[in-house]
Amino acid sequence: MARAQFEGPLEEAGPCAWRIPRSYRDDMRVDGLVFASRPLLDQIRDDQALEQVVNVATLPGIQKASLAMPDIHWGYGFCIGGVAATDPAEGGVISPGGVGYDINCGVRLLRSDIPEREARGKVRALVEELFRTVPTGVGQGGRFLLEEAEIDQVLLEGPRHFVDRGIGTAADLVVTEAGGRLEGADPSLVSKRAKLRGRDQCGTLGSGNHFLEVQVVDRVLDRQAAAVMGLEEGNLAVLIHSGSRGLGYQVCDDYLARFQDAPARYGFQLPDRQLACAPVESPEGKAYLAAMRAAANYAWSNRHLLAHLAREAFATVFGKRWQKLGLEMVYDVAHNIAKIENHRLGSGVIKPVCVHRKGATRAFPAGHPEVPDSYAAIGQPVIIPGSMGTASWVLVGQPGGMEQSFGTTCHGAGRRMSRAAAVKHAAHRRIDRELEAKGIYARARGYKGLAEEQPDAYKDVDLVVDAVEQAGISKKVARLRPIGVIKG
């Protein structure tokens, strides 16, 4: 059923920034603030994701504004592309719907020394080898079978657990957000069912919008930043998009059930039961944070193993060790997460707040203490996947993001069709052949996966990254063009 267009007020608040004033609804505690260009705003108005921005503005303890990125679309509780920071000292809440079911869904980018001209005759073989090596699809298990005690170690340590066993390198951890490990994770607060679901899924791609793409760096806009990242025009790169799989989904489901009556217990009302939340400092809030951190560590481990498998496939096809091919990590960022971070609030005071990023990417600027030393001069790399038939982008965080968006930017192109609508739109078409006509060789478990993720289902990623650059929250570095893709 089509959702009605958002009819609320949108006031221009700056370059590619639009305010939904607090006066729009009596229960709003702060304004809504949407980052988008005018052409994107016309698309964004077409569903009720903006009403979700308003709903989030009612959360106890919310600071500055309820934010949305230009890839915004309808989600569970929060819109996808939504950002909110709450102050625990003011009764600020944490909401599983503000993180999402796929906890720490995110992306990992590897660069290479392989020129496209040397790979042209091997793309099909490479994609086939990746498809054989990397488990894909709903419920698919992998070769890294974890007993419960080892799962607890992964939940606690993240990918460091595998590096200590010779899988991947310590250098990979340095260029992973938070070093691939959130402190305060507590495996005992993750249910046995969640652990059982995660037992054979670490090192698996999954389905939906998750993918592994072989790409070409086809345009460099910031040569200094690209050089620091090792991105050279014409060379191959690998982009991996996956998350915490069934384990993270179960953690979210478990705590949503636990949170349903929390608002009544703590004396506040919500406009949407999907926003179920509890104060960050409450027993429920602390338990969810600890379990979510554990699931986030699992997700970083999953992408770490996926990168290991990708390196193996490249080594097989090119007949060289991955180190000789230059398959080094650029960065890994989370898209669905809540973190306690220090930010400057409206009063000018720097305070710890709980930043929810749902379908949004951390984007800290040059010199920020959480940016690795290797990127201190340019800012944190930001990786923005498009769709499998269009470009992806690499950006860097900018100081304007700290001022306007709690150091956050977009996370992708953003859907403009539901999955059901995309499948209907793909009827009687061969998406794989359409992609091949564009020079992109795609492999998937079935027709539906390609139909759901066809390029027409997404907004124009170039417009999305233009908007965040014009808003001053991140800056374009390089554009990546896909030539091969595997999906579930």
Buried (B, 14 or more C-beta within 10 A) or exposed (E): EEEEEBEBEBEEBBEBBBBBBBEBBEEBBBBBBBBBBEEBBEBBBBBBBBBBBBBBBBBBBBBBBBBBBBBBBBBBBBBBBBBBBBBBEEBBBBBBBBBBBBBBBBBBBBBBBBBBEEBEEBBEBBBBBBBEBBBBBEBBBBEBEBEEEBBBBBBBBBBBBBBEEEBBEEEBBBBBBBBBBBEEBBBEBBBEBBBBBBBBBBBBBBBBBBBBBBBBBBBBBBEEBBEBBBBBBEBBBBBBBBBBBBBBBBBBBBBBEBBEEBBEEBEBEBBBEBBBBBBBBBEBBBBBBBBBBBBBBBBBBBBBBBBBBBBBBBBBBBEBEBEEBBBBBBBBBBBBBBBBBEBEBEEEEEBBBBBBBBBBBBBBBBEBEBBBEBBBEBBBBBBBBBBBBBBBBBBBBBBBBBBBBBBBBBBBBBBBBBBEBBBEBBEEBEBBEBBEEEEBBBBBBEBBBBBBBBBBBBBBBBBBBBBBBBBBBBBBBBBBBBBBBBBB
